[in-house]
Amino acid sequence: MPLTGLASEGYAIASVDYRLSREGRFPAQVHDIKSAIRFLRDEQNQHGYDARKITIAGSSAGAHLAALVGVSNGNPALEAAVGGHLTRSSDVHAIISYFGASNLLTILPQSTPRGLGVRIPALQLLLGAQPQEDAKLARQASPVFHVDASDPPLLLLHGDQDSQMPINQSHELHGRYKNLGLPVSFHVVHGAGHGGSGSYDEQGTGVVLAFLASHGH
């Protein structure tokens, strides 16, 4: 868990598990994460943390899911009776995306040969098809198509030398937020590839802390 810098500043952090695509196709992953959020809300008094405001964060594939969960508050198509605590809300109040996907309909044309080698089989597992073969499902799995005026603040961090996840994926989500006048910050990690210390070092942690503080978290 790379967010120890946030924990040391007093933030309660839960590392959420979900079904991988070999166990369940999309939207199983989103259903599991929303179920976990409801659980965390129901258990807050027992464990001594405050779940009134929840920020969702993830990296790479986890960032794709974090963004999708974050921009689909109250979306019945992405809710399911998975787990208990069904009377609780699965809404989140801020999103942090570390080098994640945002548009599955454009990701393949944007990808490097190395990225294609990773992404084509991954998308087949996630969707059961390639995006162009099931564009409706690919849109449902793409955060950019869910963004609306009610969405929570968003922070994007992405390395400009990322050969696995195109930085244009973050640019697309950033642009969608900007077009709607929503609160969004984009921190380009210069010289960084896919992950690495540039996202989680002191500087990266400082960017995240400033973002959270600026939005009352």
C-alpha positions in Angstrom: 0.0 0.0 0.0 1.9 3.1 -1.3 -0.1 5.8 0.5 1.6 5.6 3.9 2.4 9.3 3.6 -1.4 10.0 3.8 -1.8 7.6 6.7 0.9 9.4 8.6 -1.1 12.6 8.2 -4.1 11.1 9.9 -6.1 9.8 6.9 -7.8 6.4 7.4 -7.1 4.2 4.4 -8.8 1.0 3.4 -7.3 -1.2 0.7 -10.3 -2.6 -1.2 -10.3 -6.0 -3.0 -12.6 -6.8 -5.9 -13.1 -9.7 -8.4 -10.5 -9.6 -11.1 -11.6 -10.1 -14.7 -10.7 -13.8 -14.6 -13.3 -14.2 -11.9 -16.0 -11.9 -13.1 -16.5 -9.7 -16.1 -17.3 -6.0 -15.9 -19.2 -4.6 -14.1 -18.4 -7.1 -11.3 -15.4 -5.0 -10.2 -17.5 -1.8 -9.8 -20.2 -3.7 -7.9 -17.6 -5.0 -5.5 -16.0 -1.6 -4.9 -19.4 0.0 -4.3 -20.3 -2.8 -1.9 -17.0 -2.2 0.0 -17.8 1.5 0.3 -21.2 0.7 1.8 -19.5 -1.7 4.2 -17.0 1.0 5.3 -19.8 3.4 6.0 -21.7 0.9 8.1 -18.6 -0.1 10.1 -17.2 3.4 10.9 -18.3 3.6 14.5 -17.0 0.2 15.3 -13.5 0.9 13.9 -13.2 4.6 14.8 -12.9 6.4 11.5 -15.0 9.0 9.8 -16.7 7.9 6.6 -18.8 10.9 5.9 -16.4 12.0 3.2 -14.7 9.2 1.2 -12.0 9.8 -1.4 -11.4 6.9 -3.8 -8.0 6.4 -5.2 -6.3 3.8 -7.4 -3.4 3.2 -9.8 -3.4 1.8 -13.3 -6.3 -0.7 -13.6 -7.3 0.4 -10.1 -7.3 4.0 -11.2 -9.7 3.2 -14.0 -12.1 1.6 -11.6 -11.6 4.4 -9.0 -12.5 7.0 -11.6 -15.5 5.0 -12.8 -16.8 4.5 -9.3 -16.3 8.2 -8.5 -18.2 9.6 -11.5 -21.1 7.1 -11.2 -22.5 8.1 -7.9 -26.1 7.1 -7.8 -26.0 5.4 -11.2 -28.4 2.4 -10.9 -26.7 0.5 -13.8 -23.5 0.2 -11.8 -25.1 -0.6 -8.5 -25.9 -4.2 -7.5 -27.1 -6.1 -4.5 -23.6 -7.4 -3.8 -22.7 -7.8 -0.1 -24.8 -6.4 2.7 -25.3 -2.9 4.0 -27.6 -2.0 1.1 -29.3 0.9 2.9 -25.9 2.7 2.9 -24.7 5.1 0.2 -21.8 4.1 -2.1 -21.1 7.7 -3.0 -17.6 9.1 -2.9 -16.6 12.8 -2.5 -13.2 13.0 -4.3 -11.2 10.9 -6.8 -7.5 10.4 -7.2 -6.4 8.6 -10.4 -2.7 7.5 -10.7 -2.1 6.7 -14.4 -5.4 5.2 -15.2 -7.6 4.5 -18.2 -10.6 6.7 -18.9 -11.9 5.9 -22.4 -11.8 2.3 -23.6 -12.9 3.3 -27.1 -9.8 5.3 -27.7 -7.2 3.5 -25.6 -6.0 1.0 -28.3 -5.3 3.6 -31.0 -3.4 5.7 -28.3 -1.3 2.7 -27.1 2.3 1.9 -27.8 3.1 -1.6 -29.1 4.1 -2.6 -25.6 0.8 -1.2 -24.3 -1.2 -3.1 -26.9 0.5 -6.3 -25.8 -0.8 -5.8 -22.3 -4.2 -4.2 -23.1 -5.7 -6.3 -25.9 -5.9 -9.5 -23.7 -6.8 -7.5 -20.6 -9.8 -5.9 -22.4 -10.9 -9.3 -23.7 -11.0 -10.6 -20.2 -12.7 -7.5 -18.7 -15.4 -7.0 -21.4 -15.6 -10.4 -23.0 -14.9 -8.6 -26.3 -12.7 -5.9 -27.8 -14.1 -2.4 -27.4 -15.0 -2.0 -31.0 -17.0 -5.2 -30.9 -19.1 -4.1 -28.0 -19.1 -0.3 -28.0 -22.1 0.0 -25.6 -20.3 -2.0 -22.9 -17.0 -0.2 -23.5 -18.8 3.1 -23.0 -20.4 1.9 -19.8 -16.9 0.9 -18.6 -15.3 4.3 -19.5 -15.3 7.1 -17.0 -15.4 9.9 -19.6 -18.9 8.9 -20.6 -20.3 9.2 -17.1 -19.0 12.6 -16.2 -21.7 15.1 -15.4 -22.1 18.4 -13.5 -22.6 16.6 -10.1 -19.3 14.7 -10.0 -16.7 15.1 -7.2 -13.3 16.8 -7.4 -10.7 14.9 -9.4 -6.9 14.7 -9.2 -5.0 13.0 -12.0 -1.3 12.0 -11.7 0.4 10.5 -14.8 4.0 10.0 -16.0 4.8 11.6 -19.3 6.9 8.6 -20.3 4.3 6.0 -19.6 4.6 3.4 -22.3 1.9 1.1 -20.8 -0.9 3.5 -20.1 -1.3 6.4 -22.6 -1.1 9.8 -20.8 -3.8 10.9 -23.3 -6.2 8.8 -21.2 -5.7 11.2 -18.3 -5.9 14.2 -20.7 -9.3 13.0 -21.9 -10.8 12.8 -18.4 -9.2 16.1 -17.5 -10.7 17.7 -20.6 -14.1 16.4 -19.9 -14.0 17.8 -16.3 -12.7 21.1 -17.6 -15.4 21.4 -20.2 -18.1 21.1 -17.5 -16.3 23.5 -15.2 -15.7 20.8 -12.5 -12.9 20.9 -10.0 -9.9 19.0 -11.5 -6.1 19.0 -11.1 -3.7 17.3 -13.4 -0.1 16.6 -12.1 2.2 15.4 -14.9 5.1 13.4 -13.4 7.9 14.4 -15.7 10.2 11.6 -16.8 8.1 8.9 -15.1 6.9 5.7 -16.7 4.1 3.5 -15.5 4.2 4.1 -11.7 7.4 4.4 -9.8 8.4 6.7 -7.0 7.5 9.9 -8.8 3.9 9.4 -8.0 4.2 8.4 -4.4 7.3 10.3 -3.2 7.3 13.3 -1.0 6.4 15.6 -3.9 3.6 13.4 -5.1 2.2 13.0 -1.6 2.3 16.8 -1.2 0.2 17.2 -4.3 -2.3 14.8 -3.0 -2.4 16.4 0.5 -2.9 19.8 -1.1 -5.7 18.5 -3.3 -7.5 16.9 -0.3 -7.1 20.0 1.9 -8.4 22.3 -0.8 -11.6 20.3 -1.0 -12.2 20.0 2.7 -11.0 16.4 3.2 
